[in-house]
Structure formats: structure tokens, C-alpha cells
């Protein structure tokens, strides 16, 4: 059975923070000062939605 891949987008807000959104999980978003921090925090947020920490992420980084 194939593992589910979760799509996560990263984009900067007007204050310079990186906002991470798990597009497959409604309402699952967080932010961080760097992409690495936002990545760590989105994993924590996804865990609250019962997504295993080992889940594969497909990342899209949107630079404006």
C-alpha cells in the first residue's frame, strides 16, 4: 500500500514570517521565522491531526 503524501506550502507573510499550510488538512497551518522553523511547527500541527511524524511531505515554497 502506498503511503499518503501530504502537500505543504510555505509562503512569506507581510511581516516576513514563513506561513506553512498543510493543504490536505483543513485549518492546519502555522508559522516560523525561517522555513526550517515553519517545517518543524507544521509537523507538530499535523501530529495533532493524527498524521504520523514519518509522513512524507511534498513541499512547495512560494517566494514573492
C-alpha positions in Angstrom: 0.0 0.0 0.0 1.4 3.4 -0.9 2.0 5.9 1.8 0.0 9.1 1.7 2.0 12.2 0.7 0.9 15.5 2.3 1.3 18.7 0.4 2.7 21.7 2.4 3.1 25.2 1.1 5.4 27.8 2.5 5.0 31.5 1.8 6.1 34.7 3.4 3.5 37.0 5.1 3.7 40.8 5.1 5.7 40.7 8.4 8.4 38.4 7.0 7.2 35.2 8.8 7.0 31.9 6.8 3.5 30.5 6.9 3.2 26.8 6.4 -0.1 25.3 5.3 -0.9 21.6 5.1 -3.3 21.8 2.1 -4.8 18.3 2.7 -5.8 19.1 6.3 -8.3 22.0 6.6 -7.2 24.6 9.1 -3.8 23.1 9.6 -1.3 26.0 9.4 1.4 27.5 11.4 4.3 29.9 11.0 8.0 30.4 11.8 10.8 32.9 11.4 12.6 30.5 8.9 11.4 27.8 6.6 13.1 25.2 8.9 11.2 26.5 11.9 7.9 26.6 10.0 8.7 23.0 8.8 9.2 21.8 12.4 6.0 23.5 13.5 3.8 22.2 10.7 4.9 18.6 11.7 3.7 19.4 15.2 0.4 20.8 13.9 0.0 17.7 11.6 0.6 15.4 14.6 -2.5 17.0 16.3 -4.4 15.8 13.2 -3.1 12.2 13.8 -0.6 12.4 10.9 2.5 10.3 11.8 5.7 12.2 12.2 7.2 10.0 9.5 4.7 11.1 6.9 6.1 12.2 3.6 5.7 15.9 2.7 5.6 17.4 -0.7 6.8 20.9 -0.2 6.1 24.0 -2.3 8.0 27.2 -1.4 6.4 30.3 -2.8 8.7 33.2 -2.9 7.1 36.5 -3.8 
